[in-house]
């Protein structure tokens, strides 16, 4: 394994060589590479979602290459090396698992895990409860993380009644919004919806991903039932197809 990792690091160094490297690779910087890093992470998730282990192997390699790419650029600028990256995460994992690598024993409770992460953020200079929630996260996931972080400091409803009422309130405000207010009110509604889902103990990101998958499956089934003229049918006819697809899914259970 070390041999192949060393080989990958040598390949990256050659690609970034100012004189003998690839013109595309040498022209990149952290900002230009970041979108590719995010894309590769999503492709890893997609392979997992499809249970495609052969594809997952390749996508994990692509994601590892992104780590190597960033580390190489950092080394060139004198910031840190790939070895530093590996040491940093190794140290972090040992520190976050004192019941495995330390002398605490027992089982790691979620509250203890969060306390350890909070201590890390404080040591790194965090000044507020919401520091460290990455701006580049997908908006839905970031909303959920912000809410969870706030809840750890007591800013949360005791049960689903409060967030349920808030969703209804935001629906009314969205309905009454002017053209200049509608985007803000739409955002407030979505934020409230995430909070309600969280109150039920459901992961909002995972739930929406599942809903997307279900909609895509059903829509494709409608197109197949329509036999090529789906777009030519009116909404009532399309709704009939939708209900038929749902009936077939239920019958197949």
Buried (B, 14 or more C-beta within 10 A) or exposed (E): EEEEEEEBBEEBBEBBEEEEBEEEBBEBEEEEBEEBBBEBBEBBEEBBEEEEEEBBEEBBEBBEBBBBBBBBBBBEEEEBBBEEBEEEEEEEEEEBBBBEEEEEEEEBEEEBEEEBEBEBBEEEEBEEBEEBBEEEBEEBBBBBBBBEBBBBEEEBBEEBEBBBEBBEEBBEBBEEBEEEEBEEBBBBBBBBBBBBBBBEEEEBBEBBBEEEEEEEEBBEBBBEBBEEEBEEBEEEEBEEBBEEBEEEEEEEE
